[in-house]
Amino acid sequence: MLAIGLMSGTSLDGIDAALIETDGRRVVRRIAFRGEAYSDAARTQLAEATALALTYPRPRASPPLLAAEALITRTHALAAQKLMRDAGVAAADIGVVGFHGQTVAHRPDRRWTWQIGDGQALADASGIRTVADFRSADVAAGGQGAPLIPVYHAALAADLGGPIAILNLGGVANVTLVEDGEAIAAFDTGPANGLIDSWVEQEIGARFDRDGALAAAGQVDEIVLTAMLDHPFFAAPFPKSLDRNDFTVQPARGLSAADGAATLTAFTAATIAEGLAALPIAPRRLLVAGGGRHNATLMRMLAERTGLVPEPVEALGWHGDGLEAEGFAYMAVRTLAGLPISFPGTTGVPRAMPGGTVFAPRDA
């Protein structure tokens, strides 16, 4: 069926909307993609809501979070409408929308994860059956609730043999080990763009380190880097997952803007290298998706620290910016079919299990 996937990551840069045709198994055909940037006001509102959510012992309704959820739902519905317009399809042509929502807090150690976004409201606004709340069932069953995208990675890489590592560089970095079409292992390796983005925004007022230029002009402070690597998360066995806010730029305070950017970029590369070294099988290829693949300095540091040539997924004809949105479209189709989306090797859930809640348009 035709399926739309909607993804808004922890970088808070905007919405990725993808249209694919899939059977939720091995058939995937990409049709259209659209990126919608958040306004500065929207980014500020979402950042404030996230900061507030992290202070709560459990998810709960409050006026700022409800307002942020309404913003997420409204902007995602608009992104879906624009995507359909671009692709020349009508709502009646679409079988399902996979609506990830916006993660404001992720606490699997407390058996909860919180993605804002009203699945019923989006279904009503779009007139399309919608799957949302993909992570909660996994976390409630004892899994990490992340990463979920490995099931889609496995489908895409089914004919590539292996072993292959597929690395996603969003706010947080996660890696999937695929061999012979199966996701053998997956986990969050550590921060990806999140700390770098926060640093350059605070230091020079930029949204991100374009092309890694600021980091390229600096020197890595090895003392700060070593201290940052001495964190219990990196010694913990996988599967494991992070909230973007589990790490901060505080250790880099006192460094110049360029040296701080270089050190935080090296931190991302070093933690990924450690993650790859922990995999049960050494990958032969490293395929890279997500915004971080545009950071030339990060890609160079990855090559130096892993001994692999990081290849943007476009080398295989994949869409590096749209991969996660496509994945949630794919998982929405699997949800309708009752197929699992999380597995013991990817999230640590006790058994392969489906996820997501289905919302039908109320006026249908």
C-alpha positions in Angstrom: 0.0 0.0 0.0 1.0 3.7 -0.2 2.1 4.9 3.2 3.3 8.2 4.6 5.9 8.5 7.3 6.4 11.6 9.4 9.5 12.1 11.6 10.7 15.0 13.8 14.0 14.3 15.4 15.6 15.5 18.6 17.6 18.1 16.7 14.3 20.1 16.4 15.2 21.2 12.9 12.0 20.3 11.2 9.7 17.5 9.9 10.7 14.8 7.4 7.8 13.5 5.4 8.2 10.5 3.1 5.8 8.6 0.8 6.6 5.0 0.0 4.9 1.9 -1.4 5.5 -1.2 0.6 4.1 -4.5 1.8 5.8 -4.1 5.2 8.2 -6.9 4.4 10.8 -6.8 1.6 9.0 -4.6 -1.0 9.9 -0.9 -0.7 9.5 1.7 -3.4 10.3 5.4 -2.6 7.9 7.9 -4.2 8.4 11.3 -2.6 10.1 13.2 0.2 9.6 16.6 1.6 11.4 18.5 4.4 9.6 21.2 6.4 11.8 23.4 8.6 10.5 24.6 11.9 10.3 28.4 12.4 12.5 29.9 15.1 9.5 30.4 17.3 8.4 26.7 16.9 11.9 25.5 17.7 12.0 27.6 20.9 8.5 26.4 21.9 9.5 22.7 21.4 12.9 23.2 23.2 11.1 24.7 26.2 8.6 21.9 26.2 11.3 19.4 26.2 13.2 21.0 29.0 10.0 21.0 31.1 9.2 17.4 30.3 12.5 16.3 31.6 11.6 17.7 35.0 8.6 15.4 35.3 8.8 12.0 37.0 6.3 10.7 34.5 4.5 12.1 31.4 1.7 14.3 32.4 -0.5 16.9 30.7 0.4 20.5 31.3 -0.5 23.6 29.3 3.0 24.1 27.8 3.2 20.4 26.7 -0.4 20.4 25.4 0.4 23.5 23.4 3.5 21.9 22.0 1.6 18.8 21.1 -1.0 20.8 19.2 1.9 22.5 17.3 3.4 19.1 16.4 0.1 17.7 15.3 -0.8 20.8 13.2 2.6 21.1 11.5 2.8 17.4 10.7 -0.7 17.4 9.2 0.3 20.3 7.0 3.5 18.5 6.0 1.5 15.4 5.0 -0.8 17.5 2.9 2.1 19.2 1.1 3.7 15.9 0.4 0.6 14.5 -1.1 0.2 17.6 -3.3 3.8 17.3 -4.4 3.3 13.6 -5.3 0.0 14.1 -7.0 -1.9 11.7 -4.8 -5.1 12.1 -2.7 -5.8 11.1 0.9 -8.0 8.3 -0.4 -4.9 6.8 -2.1 -3.0 6.5 1.1 -3.4 3.4 3.2 -1.8 4.7 6.4 0.3 7.4 8.0 3.1 6.6 10.4 3.3 9.5 12.9 6.3 9.3 15.2 5.6 12.6 17.0 8.3 14.5 18.9 10.3 12.9 21.7 10.4 15.2 24.7 11.8 12.7 27.2 13.0 9.1 26.9 13.3 7.2 30.2 13.3 3.4 29.5 15.0 2.9 32.9 11.7 4.1 34.4 9.6 2.2 31.9 8.3 5.2 30.0 9.0 7.2 26.9 7.2 10.4 25.8 6.4 11.4 22.3 4.0 14.3 21.9 1.6 14.3 19.0 -2.1 13.5 18.8 -2.6 10.5 16.6 -6.4 10.8 16.6 -6.3 14.5 15.7 -3.9 13.8 12.8 -6.1 11.0 11.5 -9.1 13.3 11.7 -7.2 16.2 10.0 -5.8 14.1 7.2 -8.7 11.7 6.7 -6.2 8.8 6.7 -5.8 5.9 9.1 -2.8 6.8 11.4 -0.4 4.8 13.5 1.3 6.6 16.4 2.9 5.9 19.8 5.3 3.4 18.3 7.6 3.1 21.3 5.5 2.8 24.4 4.6 -0.9 24.2 8.3 -1.8 23.8 9.3 0.2 26.8 6.4 -1.1 28.9 7.6 -4.7 28.1 11.1 -3.9 29.3 12.7 -2.8 26.0 14.6 0.3 25.3 12.0 1.6 22.9 14.9 2.6 20.5 16.2 2.3 18.0 13.2 1.1 16.0 14.5 1.8 12.5 16.6 -1.4 12.3 13.7 -3.4 11.0 13.6 -1.0 8.0 17.4 -1.0 7.6 17.2 -4.8 7.4 14.6 -4.6 4.6 16.6 -2.2 2.6 19.8 -4.1 3.0 18.3 -7.6 2.4 20.2 -8.2 -0.8 23.6 -6.7 0.3 24.9 -9.7 2.2 27.0 -8.4 5.0 27.9 -7.8 7.7 27.0 -4.1 7.2 26.7 -1.4 9.8 24.1 1.3 9.1 24.7 4.4 11.1 22.2 7.1 11.6 23.6 10.5 12.7 20.7 12.5 14.1 20.6 14.3 17.4 21.7 10.9 18.8 23.7 8.3 16.9 22.4 4.7 16.5 23.9 1.8 14.6 22.3 -1.3 13.1 24.3 -4.5 12.2 22.7 -6.2 9.3 23.8 -9.6 7.9 21.8 -11.5 5.2 18.8 -9.3 5.6 18.5 -9.6 9.4 19.2 -6.9 12.0 21.5 -8.8 14.3 22.1 -6.0 16.8 21.3 -2.3 17.2 21.7 0.4 19.8 22.4 4.1 20.4 26.1 4.7 20.4 26.0 8.2 22.0 25.4 11.8 20.9 25.7 12.6 17.2 24.8 16.1 16.1 23.0 17.1 19.3 26.0 18.3 21.3 27.7 19.8 18.3 24.5 21.7 17.3 24.1 23.0 20.9 27.7 24.2 21.1 27.7 26.1 17.8 24.4 27.7 18.6 25.6 28.9 21.9 29.1 29.9 20.8 28.5 31.5 17.3 24.7 31.6 17.0 24.6 29.1 14.1 22.1 26.3 13.8 24.8 23.7 13.1 28.4 23.4 12.1 28.0 23.6 8.3 30.3 21.1 6.6 32.2 20.7 9.9 34.1 23.9 9.1 34.3 25.2 12.7 35.5 21.9 14.0 38.1 21.7 11.1 39.5 25.0 12.3 40.0 23.7 15.9 42.1 21.3 17.9 40.8 18.3 19.8 41.4 18.7 23.6 42.3 15.1 24.5 41.9 15.7 28.2 38.3 16.8 27.8 37.6 14.0 25.3 39.0 11.4 27.6 36.9 12.7 30.5 33.7 12.7 28.3 34.4 9.1 27.3 34.5 8.0 30.9 30.8 7.7 31.2 29.0 4.5 32.4 26.8 4.5 29.3 29.7 3.5 27.0 30.6 0.5 29.2 27.0 -0.8 29.4 26.1 -3.7 27.2 23.6 -3.2 24.4 20.8 -2.9 23.5 20.8 0.5 25.1 19.3 3.9 24.2 19.8 7.6 25.1 17.8 10.7 25.6 19.5 13.6 23.7 19.8 15.5 27.0 21.7 12.7 28.8 24.9 14.5 27.8 25.7 18.2 27.8 28.4 20.5 26.4 29.5 21.5 29.9 32.8 19.6 29.7 33.9 21.7 26.8 33.3 25.0 28.6 36.4 27.1 28.5 37.5 25.9 25.1 37.5 28.2 22.1 34.5 27.9 19.8 36.6 26.0 17.2 38.4 23.7 19.8 35.1 22.9 21.5 33.5 22.0 18.1 36.5 19.8 17.3 36.4 18.1 20.6 32.7 17.4 20.6 32.9 16.1 17.0 35.7 13.8 18.0 33.6 12.6 20.9 30.8 11.6 18.5 33.3 9.8 16.3 35.0 8.1 19.2 31.8 6.8 20.7 30.7 5.4 17.4 34.0 3.7 17.0 33.6 2.1 20.4 30.1 1.0 19.5 31.3 -0.6 16.3 34.0 -2.4 18.2 31.4 -3.9 20.5 29.4 -5.4 17.8 29.3 -9.3 17.7 30.6 -9.3 14.1 32.9 -6.7 12.6 31.2 -4.9 9.8 32.8 -4.7 6.3 30.9 -1.5 5.3 29.7 1.5 7.2 26.7 3.2 5.6 25.7 6.6 7.0 22.3 8.3 7.0 21.1 11.4 8.8 22.2 15.0 8.8 25.6 14.2 10.2 26.7 12.7 6.9 27.0 16.2 5.6 29.6 17.1 8.2 32.9 16.5 6.4 35.0 16.7 9.6 32.8 14.1 11.4 33.1 11.8 8.4 36.8 12.2 8.3 37.1 11.5 12.0 34.9 8.4 11.6 37.2 7.0 9.0 40.3 7.7 11.2 38.8 6.1 14.3 36.9 3.1 12.7 39.2 2.1 9.9 36.2 2.0 7.6 35.2 4.3 4.8 31.9 5.9 5.9 29.7 5.9 2.8 26.6 8.1 2.6 23.6 5.9 1.9 23.1 7.7 -1.4 25.8 5.4 -2.7 23.1 2.7 -2.7 20.4 4.9 -4.0 18.8 5.4 -0.6 17.6 8.8 0.7 19.8 9.8 3.6 17.5 12.5 4.9 14.3 10.6 4.5 15.3 7.2 5.8 13.7 7.5 9.3 10.5 9.0 7.9 10.4 6.1 5.4 11.0 3.7 8.2 7.9 4.9 10.2 5.8 4.6 7.1 7.1 1.0 6.7 6.5 0.2 10.4 3.0 1.6 10.2 2.2 -0.9 7.4 3.7 -3.7 9.6 1.5 -2.5 12.5 -1.6 -2.9 10.4 -0.4 -6.4 9.4 0.3 -7.4 13.0 4.0 -7.8 12.3 6.7 -7.0 14.9 8.7 -3.8 14.8 11.0 -4.4 17.7 13.2 -7.4 18.6 15.4 -8.7 21.4 18.6 -7.8 19.5 17.5 -4.3 18.6 15.7 -2.9 21.7 16.2 -5.6 24.3 12.5 -6.4 24.4 11.9 -10.0 25.7 10.4 -11.1 22.4 9.7 -9.8 18.9 6.6 -7.7 19.2 4.4 -5.3 17.3 4.0 -1.7 18.3 2.0 1.4 17.6 -1.6 2.4 18.1 -4.0 2.7 15.2 -6.3 5.7 14.9 -9.1 5.7 12.3 -10.5 9.1 11.1 -13.7 9.7 13.1 -15.6 11.1 10.2 -14.7 8.1 7.9 
